[in-house]
Amino acid sequence: MKKLIYINTLLFSILLFNGCKKKADTPPTRDLADGTTYSTSDLKTIATCSNACNHRFINEAYFKGVVIADEVSGNFYKEIYVRDAQNTGGIHMTFTVSRSNLFIGDSIRLNLKGYDVNLNASSGMLEIDSVNFERNIVKFASGANPQPRILSLSALSGTNSYSSYFCDLVTITGVSFIPADTNKIFADAIYQQSINRTIQDCGGNPIVVRTSNYAAFAQQKTPKGYGSITGIATAYGTTNQMQIRTPTELNMNGASPCFTYIKKDFNDNSITSGGWNQVSVTGSVVIWSTATFGGATFAKISGFVGTNQLSENWLISPAINLAAASNPILTFQSAAKFAGNPLEVWASTNYVSGLPSTATWTQLSGFNLGATSPGYQWAASGVTSLNAFKNTNARIAFKYTSTTSGATTYEVDDVVVREN
Amino acid sequence: MIKKLFFVSLLINVLPVISQTEKSKEPLQVVKPSDTNSPLVPPDSTVAVDNQADTTSAAKFNLPIFSTSGADADADMDNQDVSGLLQSSRDVFTQFASFQFGVARYRMRGYASENQQVLINGVNVNNLENGTSTWSSWGGLNDVTRFVESRFGNGPNRLAFSGAGGYTNIDSKASSFRKGTRVSYANANRIFRHRTMITHSTGMMQNGWAITLSASNRVGDQVYLPGTYINANSFYASIDKRWSDRHTTSLVAFNAPTEQGRTTAEQLEAFEITGSNYYNSLWGYQNGKVRNSSIARTNRPMMILSHIWNMKDGAKLTASASYNWGEYSISGLNWNNSPNPRPDYYRYLPSYYYRQGETAKGDAQTQLWNNDVNTRQINWDRLIAMNQANLYTVPVQSGGVNTTETRSRYILENRVENLKNAGLTLIYNKRIEKLFISGGLNANMYKNNRYKTIEDLLGGSFWLDYDQFAQNLGVDATYQQNNITTPDRKVKQGEKFGFDYTTNVNHGELWGQGEYSFTNLDVYAGVSLASSQIYRTGNIANGKFPTTSKGDSKKLNYLNYGVKGGATYKIDGRNFITANGSYLTRPPEVNNIFVSPRTRNDIVNNGVSAENIASMDISYLAKYPGFKVRLTYYNTAIKNQVYYRVFWSDEYNNNVNYLMTGVNQQHQGVELGLEKTLFTAHVIQGVFGYGNYYYTNRPTAQAWQDNNNTQLFSDRTVYLKNYRIGGTPQTVAGLGYRYNGIKRWYAGITYNYFAQNFLEPNPDRRTAEAVQKYTSTDPMYKQIVEQEQLPDYFLVNANAGKSFRIASKYILNVSLTVNNLLNNKNIRNWGYEQMRWDYSDVTKFGEKYQYMPGATYMAMINFTF
């Protein structure tokens, strides 16, 4: 019995001696001090183009951020976009191989040592090329839900330029695809063509939506409606563009408040481009032509050719399809000088070609014209409803007349037919 | 654990020590499970890399533990001299370790089998290359391998010099067996379904001859694990001739040709999607029939011719010549320029797609796994169809276009080890009063030829003898040739190809031991001196290493020694304290000495120094009638080991030879075994083993590309210190109760508890380079570095049996054992970390596991006449 107690004592003493689990060895890590983490704005500063648009990190430093675009949909390939943890903007990282297994919402950390950070000289995008994600990127969390920065194209100017959003996730509000690009495939997966589509806002400000033919949604069609679009703000050369992550982030189902059926700004120095036509009924020397003043290009007509002429000239729009329109309106800018007949605006639904008299025209009213005195002051027309002309062949026309006793000079610009 | 320990201690204290005057004639027996030789789950600890590189030695970790099973063990020479301390199977802890814990891959004291010496009739049968003993060599010969003298741990050994793991000697001479015939049949649902054994022995006849013959057959087809099978026969013949009282000659010959379809460890995902913890990816349907791709075949006969000379002065000299030869092979798929045919390849698992965010593809793949057997399993028919469609013209032979022969994209190859091992053993024993001296001499010439053969071209006409991993290096067309003397060879079925080399070991050992008995103290001391010459002989020159692949490598010579000693203090006739120690050095495992043994003669670090093992144990033993106890503390340090693996590396896009040198480990712990007999018929046994086996230093790793001479890195520190040795539960406890009926029947039940079971760490994950992009707070850092511990579990086993004596002449025994009585199929008891791994996502090539089978039984009947 005594011996058994002895056994117990021995047993316990051995266990007490050895029982504690030894702590397993751990390989050393590179825990960096605070202050060695660079934000996007830090990197933009450090890689500024007064310094060759480039900075190579020789020492260890970190960039931390959340992935905002990944390779899953195929629209991005061997690349990701990351927004920094400090929320100052995005950065573009390219890889030499695909399948980084880094996904939207992953919080990552890149060790910058050995990498060049570039501020792309032509596009202005902040980039790091040929990142070895296997070796240098750590995914330390996932499931974050990075929210887009919201912008409107009309509000862009100065420091709030589109380039200040480069590489970041943005939502552009109040846009629709231009009519020529609605209900079209995003890209051609069959003939292997990436495609640019254009969206614009109510002010007609455009931006390109670029889609790779490798995108899983390439063969899907662009929406017809109006609303917002979310994607990465990028640039190709000097062309601003946006690359979407998935079409489900296009919220463009609404009816457009500003769908522009036609816009004629004469900036191409052409009176007839876009299907416009002028028909001189009387006094063929009095015609519309383009002119430029103060940076603006516009259409100009004057019945004073050496002397006041008797004239009647119609500037007729191309056929505008207003069959599906809900509340179409006309707006334009005008300026005038010298006394004479005021400019008239007419609309038709059955004009085809030739003299205006071959069709039925209705005169429109209720718009403002530029005052003849003191003269050449631009005036907005205000809204003129085209509700009465919801037809596939709606046209508007500016009818200019002058007499030998009076000939006003008219300037017209930014003729827009749009949804109100 | 402490709680359990306390419980066990309590038990000791509560049990009254009743001394019993009548010693039970029959020693306590747990019924011998027939199958200790072949582990329940066929071992496949091979690191399943993406191609043929399987290097992990499986046999190394199947520590054999034998138990004697008969009073006949008393016939051992000089048994009465051994102070009653010989730790044979009657040691209750060893009994549990073999019969109860074996199924859990429990290795006593955490030792790999190279630390335990196995002898047959005094002849060492440990593999000279790696020290392991492959018990399957005599699988099924249970009847003639029953008489075992075994001692686990440090201790005296009169037959050879053994170290930390002790030794086991199987006495298998014809004259050791009683006259008679024994026929037995067993039915089981573990590995085999049917086992039949027959043994006949003449006993020592008047004319001085004794003959024993034994044969057995084991068969089973998908008995427990799908796709597995066993088809094994064993033959044994032994003839003894006693020339006189002084001289006996004994010849023993045996062979156990075995063919076994194997299973493998899998990632948890594979078990989950198939809904079975016994999913086996190694098989598939061919023409509607199940076919296994991984077949292990053994055909290695052994012959031992011994002469025993009992000298006039009482000395005994045993001289034996032995020869062990034959093939061991494992088959596996190989492929060229084609998709991986293994169903569990990581890219075929749904997680591969989910990981990339491709949910739809992942769901589709899950559907396929669920519904299509050809996705879950190997699609043999498809492999054959692909081969048959692959008309191929060998570029250099393009006189005309080949329109009749197809080049196999997939083949089933055999990786063969063809052994020739000749040995000479001399053992001298002599008693001089209280001194017993033993000594001996061993000499071996060992040649193991490794090569590949084509088992099946799978419908194709030929396989080109190219190294497909060297093809892409293609600057020089000869670079890819596996044999530059036969370039662009079309290999046909059964032919050798790939690599062909021989490892040579010439080994000689001289040893001696003295044992001396004082009144209360027995002491012993032993020494050994061994010389080994190790080298590789390349039998072919390959295009990658035309000058270094063929011929003999540098010959490495090792001069090793061992010393040991110990003492037993007899407190009184019942209580003993014994202490032992040993220190020995030995050559590293031969295959680990070479940078890439399959392709070239280059030697790691231009020569690796010897391993050394220092071991001590101290025990307290009490032996009362009806009560016995053993308590042991042991501490063993194994140092300067070499670790070698070949695996596919994503980083280098190549097969990589990964070597770690200077690996040190320590094994220490406590073993407690006790047995109490109550009222003659009730026996209670309790065992407790607390182990602590871990790595103790930071070894150095290097890696070499397989197909060129580039050293990928060297001197990489592996932060392995205090990681646990994997693959065995380190702590175990067992409690058994057994009732012995009067009419020679018994029934017993045991409860066994397993704890501290770890996964063997992948060294590459424990380097600064592996975690270089992480900070210590990143969750991945912990994932990569932390060692996984498997859940603790318990098993309840039961057994019962009855013995009939018929006409006082015949004996009929029936018995039944049931393992895992509660049919728990969720015991994940073994696993490993894949060597291939992804720095960013360790789960991509996740850990692989095996589950223990649920309830299994074996029913046996044997008849002795």
Interface residues (C-beta under 8 A of the other chain):
Chain A: M1 K3 L4 I5 I7 N8 L10 L11 F12 I14 L15 N18 G19 K22 K23 A24 D25 T26 P27 P28 T29 R30 D31 L32 D70 V72 R99 N101 F103 N111 F133 E134 R135 N136 I137 V138 K139 F140
Chain B: M1 I2 L5 S9 I12 N13 V17 R355 Q356 G357 E358 N575 Y620 A622 V629 L631 Y633 E651 Q668 G669 V670 L672 Y690 N692 Y694 R698 T717 Y719 L720 K721 N722 Y723 R724 R766 T767 A768 A770 V771 Q772 K773 Y774 T775 S776 T777 D778 P779 M780 Y781 V785 E786 Q787 D838 Y839 S840 D841
